[in-house]
Amino acid sequence: MDSLFVTPFEESVCDFFTTMLDCEIQRESASDLQESLSSEPEVVATIKMDGWFSAVVELHLPDPTARALVNRLTGLEFEAVDASVLDGVAESVNIIAGGAKARLASENRPPIDLGLPNVSQGVRNSGACVATDKEIGLCFSSDLGPLSLRIKYASTL
C-alpha cells in the first residue's frame, strides 16, 4: 500500500470523527477488530471517485455504530437502522471521501470528481479490513463503535 493514498483517507476519517462528531477515534490493525465484527449486520455506504485517482470508497459500520454515528450527527435518537440512519451514513461517506479528495488535490494533477453515495444494509463482509495490491483496508475503533473503510483504487501516477 502506498502511504500517498492511505494518509488522506485516514486523516479524513479522523477529522470527521473529531470535528463533526466530537468523538475519539483511532486506527486499529485488522486482527484487533476482525473477529468481533465478522457476523454482525452492517451498513455499507459507497461512493466513487474519478480522475487521476479513481476509486470506490466503502464505509462499513456495524448497525450499532451506524445508529450511534447518526444519533451524534443529528442529535436525534434512532433505535433501529431506518431510512434516516442510511441517509446519515451516506452523507458520512460523502464527507470522508470529500476530505480525502481535498488532501489528494494538486495543481499538477487534474481534479477528482465525486459521485453520489449509495448505501445498503446487510451482513458484514469479513474482509473489510484486508488490503490487496490496489485496495486499502483501514480499521478504526471509536467512542461510537468500530468501523472500517475500504478503498479499491487505480492511479495514473
Sequence and secondary structure as in RCSB ss.txt:
>XXXX:A:sequence
MDSLFVTPFEESVCDFFTTMLDCEIQRESASDLQESLSSEPEVVATIKMDGWFSAVVELHLPDPTARALVNRLTG
LEFEAVDASVLDGVAESVNIIAGGAKARLASENRPPIDLGLPNVSQGVRNSGACVATDKEIGLCFSSDLGPLSLR
IKYASTL
>XXXX:A:secstr
  HHHHHHHHHHHHHIIIIIS   EEEE HHHHHHHHTTSEEEEEEEEEESSEEEEEEEEEEHHHHHHHHHHHHS
   SS  HHHHHHHHHHHHHHHHHHHHHH  TTS   EE   EEEEEE  TTTT  BTTEEEEEEEETT  EEEE
EEEEE  
